[in-house]
Amino acid sequence: MGEAANERDSRPGIGKNFRRANAALLRASRTIEAAYRDLKAAQASLIQAEKMASLGQRTGR
């Protein structure tokens, strides 16, 4: 355990760097999740528009 403690002491900024990297990953994850939700909503809207266009073609014949 003494060797591991010495290694941690020789890199004092590693915890801070880890927290920064973790925070950046969390922000990126949230951005990706929001983009995914937006894409799913756009997909649903396009599907609905396609259905309505199909109905319009059927009733217009």
N, C-alpha and C positions, 0 to 999 in steps of 0.2 A: 504494500500500500504506500510505502514511503516514496517509491519511484513515481507512482501515479500522481501523488500530491506534488512532488517537485515538478513534474511535467505541467500540471495545471498552473502552478505558480509562475512558470516561465512564459506562459501565454495569457497575460492578464486581460486582454481585450476579447478573448474568445467568447465569453458569455454575452458581451454586448453585441458582437458580430452575429452570434447565433440569434439573438432576439431581433436584430434588424432584419436578418434574412427571413426569419419566421414571420415577421410582420409583413414583409414584402410578398411572401408567398400567400399569406392570408388575403392581402389586397388583390392579388392576381386571381386567387380562387373566387373571390366575391365578384370580380369583374367578369370572369368566365361564366359564373352561374347566372349573372344578370343577362349576359349576351345569349345564353342558352334559353332563358325564359323568353326573351324577345324573339328569338328564332322560332320557338314553339308557338308563340302567339301569331307570328306572321304566317307560319305554316297553316295554322287553323283558319286564319282569315283567307288565305289563298284557296284552301280546300272548300270553304264555304262559297267563295266567289265562283269557283269552278262548278260547284253543284248548281248554283243559281243560273249560271250561263247555260248549263246543260238543260235545265228545266225550261229556260227561255227558248232554246232551240227546239225542244220537243213541242212546246205549245205554239210555236210560230209556224209549224209545218202545215 
